[in-house]
């Protein structure tokens, strides 16, 4: 009887797999055929789910964030421009539902994240090469997995690649409550670095200050407080060797003013849409280094590097031991995608909650 039961179960499983690849099996995706206002140009479309080729896997998406860069890409304002029509989405986490005959290192039920940019994660299912995804442990939180490949990696590389930082050194950053800023705070804490974090003054500033301090921020200052602070002159903290800038304009200039001689400012964003202005004296008398960083470009240059996979290993380890948490977020059902688009297009999406599409 037990043998017959197992045979029946296997038969049902095979039939389910066959049904999965019938022509009427369809996926739903978001797509845009022209650049413009995401609310107007992004729409849903259906497509059949093909059977995977030998080196491919079929993935059911579980969650995918809506990042400001995704919005800019749809608008046609981002340097990366996928061929149109395109499915948006650079990040996400999915579950393998089927594998091609030549795939041995992935199996049904595994969780994976994209290894390539512009994979098009805003869809219920996708078929990709096994080489374009990274297997992640199931104990990794859904939000952490879905947001692994952009902001944590950006924070990691900026803290690792520009200045030889040692425990006790100071890092200063603006936009500290952004998704990347939250990662910077937590990685600094894990590595024994001191962080000074600049945010805009607002209603609920005490609540925000408490939130960032709970993540590990040593100091949280408003832009006005930064202009008046004595924490560096008093010797309470050593002057920062590294500054991280995602705002630009006057804010960046105030941050730069506190850098130590020979210090480095890395710009990775420009939320104020104002230029970064460098005083001549800062270059001559303080010998400051002004650099830029774009995670997309680093990924292209280091796609198969040891550094990249060691970074993933370290970040995942930090996340699974609760040293590194995902960003403040709100889950939005895939059907309500316009809510996620609309909120990400406002300042709330730039430096507030991360809006994440959830596929059920």
N, C-alpha and C positions, 0 to 999 in steps of 0.2 A: 504493500500500500504506500509506504514512504517513497519507494522508487517511482511509482506512478504519479505521485503528487509532485515530485521534483521534475519529472518529464513534462507534466502539464504546465508547471510554472515556467519552465524554460521555453515551452512552445508559445505561451502567452507573451513572454518577453521578446522572443523573436518577432512575433506578429506585431507587437507594439513598435519595434524598431522599423519594420517594413512600412507600417502605417505612417511613421514619422516622415518618410521620404516619398510618400505619394504626392502626386502633382498638386493636390488641394491643400497640402501643408504650406502655410504661408507665414511670413514674418511681417511685422509692421516696422517701418522706419520713418525717421524725420529726414527731410531732404529739402535742399534749396537749389534752384536752377539759375538764380541771378543774385548778385550782391545787393544788399539794402537793409532796411529795417527788419530785424529778425522776426518780429511779430507778423509782418506782412509776407515775407518771402519764404519762411519755413512752413512746410505742411507735411501731413502724413501720407504715406504711400505703402502699398503692400507689394510683396515680392515672394516668389516660391523659395522654399528652403532646399537647396540642392544637396545631393549626396556628396560627402567629402571625397576629394581625390586622395591618392595614396599618402601624401604628406600633409593633409589638411585635417582640421578639427572643426566640428560644429559647436558653437558656443551659444548658450542661452544667457543673455545679459541679465544681471541681477541689480546693478546700480551703476549710474554714470553721472558725474558732476557736470554742472554747467559753469564753466570758468569764464572770466572776462576775456581771455584770449579767444575762446570759442565765439563769443559775441563779435569781437573785432574781425575774426576770420569771415563770419557770415556777412558782415558789413563791407568786407573788402578792404579793411584798414590794416590788416595784419600782413607781415612779410610772407607768411606761408599762405599759398592760395591753391588749394586742391582743385583739380579739374572739375568743372561743372557738368552735370548736376552732381552734388556731393552730399554725403551724410555727415553732419557735424559730429564732434566729440572726439577728444584726444585720450580721455581717461575712462576708466571704469573697471568693473570686475564682473566676470561671468563664470558660468559653470559649463564644463564640457559635457555635451549630451551624446556625441558620437565622434569616432576617430576613423581616419583612413587606414587602409591595410598596412601602410608603412610606418605608422606612428606607434612607437613602443614606450616612449617616456611620458605619455599622457594617457589618461583613461577616463571613462565616463564617471562623472561626479567630481573630478578635480576642479579646483578654482584657479582661474588664470587672470592676469592683467596684461594690457597691451605693452609690447616692447617697441613699437614704431609709432611715429606721429601720424595724425590724421587717419587713424584706422576707421573712424566712423562708428563710434560706440553708442550713438543715440538710436538704437534699434533693438528689437526684441531678440533677434537671433543674427548671428553672422558666421560666415565660413572663412577661416583664415589659415595661412601656413602655420605649422607647428612652431616654426622659428620666430614667429612674430608675437608670441605670447610667453609669459613667464608664469610658471606654476607657483602659487603662494599657499601657505598652510591654511587650513580651514579655521584654525584658532585665531587667525588674524581677523580683526573686526571688519564688518562689511564696509563701514565708512573709511576706515584706514586703508583697506585694500583698494577701494574705488578711487581714492585720492592719493595713491602712493607715488605715482610716477612724475608728478609736476612739482608741487610745492615742497614736499619733504626733500626731494632731490635738489631743488633749487637752493633751499636753505643749507643743505649738507655741503654742496659744492662751493658755495660762497664762503662758508666758514672754514673749509678745508684748503681751498686752492689759491687764495690770494695773499694771505699772510700766515706766517708760521706762528700760530697761536698756541700758548701754553696755559695750563690751569692758573687761574688768577688774573689773566688778561681781561681787558674790557672791550666789549663790542657795543656800539650804539646803532640804533636803527629807527627809522620813521615808519609810519604805516604799521605799527607793531601789532595791531589787532587784525591785520589781514591774515589770510590763511597761511601765507608764507611766514609772516611775522610770528605767528603762534608756533610754527615749527622752529624758527630761529631761537625763540625763548627756551623751548624745551631741549633742543640739542645743546645749547650753551650750558644749561643746567647739568645735563648728562656728562658733558666734557669738562666741567669745572670752570667754565668761563662766566664772567659777570656781564650781565646785559642791562643796558640803559635803553628804555623803550619810549618812543615819542608817539603820542596820539593827539588827535584834534580834541579840543575842549567841546563838551556836549552835555546835554541832560543825561544824568545817570553815569557821570564820569567816575564816581566812587565805586559803583558796581563794576564798571569796566576795569578799573584799576585793581580791584580785588580779584577779578577773573584772571587777569594776566599774571598777577603775583602768585596765584595758586598754580599757574602753569610753571612758575619758576623765575619770573621776572624779578631782578634785584631792585630796579627802580623804574617807575612809570611816571613820565612827565608829560604835561600838555605842552603845546608849542610855546605858549606864553611862559610857562615855568622853565622851559629850556633856555630862554633868553636871559633869565635871572639866576639860574642855578649856580651854586658855589661848590657843588660836590667834587669838581675836578680841581679847582683852585685851592680848596681847603685841604686837599690830600685825602679826602674820604675815599675817593676812587682814583686809580691811575687813569690818565687820559687814554681814550680808546685808540687802539692800533688799527681798528677796522670799523668802517661805517657802511651801513647798507641802506641804500636809498631807493624807494619806490614812489616817491612823491614829486621831487624836483622843486624848482622855484625857490622862494625864500626859505621854505622849510629845509630844503637840502643845504642851503647856505648856512643856516644856523647849526645844523648838525656838523657840517664840515668845520666850522669854527672851533669845535671842541676836540678835533683830532689831534693826536700827538704828532710831534715832528717825525716826518718820514712815514706817516700813516697813509692808509689807502681807503678811498671811498669807491664802493662798487654800486653802480646804478643798474637796476634790473626792471624798473618800471617808471611811469611818469603820470601818476594819477591826477596831478594838478594841471597837466598839459602845458606846463611852463618849463622853459629850458633850465638846465643846470649851469649856473654861473660860477666861475672859479676866479677869485681875486688873484691878481698877479703876485701879490705878496705871499699867498698861500703856496704858490709854486716855487718862488725864489727862496723865501726865508724859512718855510716849513717843509719844503721838498715833498709836498703831498703827491700821491699817485691817484689819478682819476681813471677808473676802469669801468667797463660795462660787462654785463653777463646776460646771455640768452640761453636758457636750458635746452631749447630745441636744437640750437647749433652745437652745443656740447654733446648732445645725444647722437647727432649725426656723425660727429668726429670720433665718438667713443662707443659706437653701437655694440661692438663685440669685445670691448676691452675688459681686462681683469678689474680695473678700477670701478667700472660700472656695476658689475655683479657683486663685488665686495660691498659697494655702497648699498645695494638692495638688501644684501644679507644683514648688514649692520642696522639699517633702518627697520627691517622686519623684526629683528631681534629686539630692538628698542620698543617697538609697538606691542609685541606679544608679552613683554615684561612690564607694560604700562609706563615706561619711561617717556613714551611719545604717543600722544593722543591725536586722533583726527580733529579737524577744525570744528568750530561751532557750525551746526548745520540744520537744515530742514529738509526732510524727505518730501518729495512731490511725486505723485503718481504719474506715470508716463503719459496718461491721457490728459493730464493737466499741465503739459509741458510749457504752455504759454505763461503760466504763473512763474515758473522758474526762469524763463527768458526775461520777462518783464522785471523781475526783482534783481536779476544779475546785472541788468542794464542801469540800475540806479546805484547810488553810493553804498546802499545796503549790501549789494552783491560784491562790491569791490573790497570793502573792509568790514563787512558784517558777517552774516551767516553764509555758509556755502549751500547752495541749492542743488540737491541731488535727485536725479530722476530715478524712480524705483520701478522695477519691472516685476509684475506679479504673475 
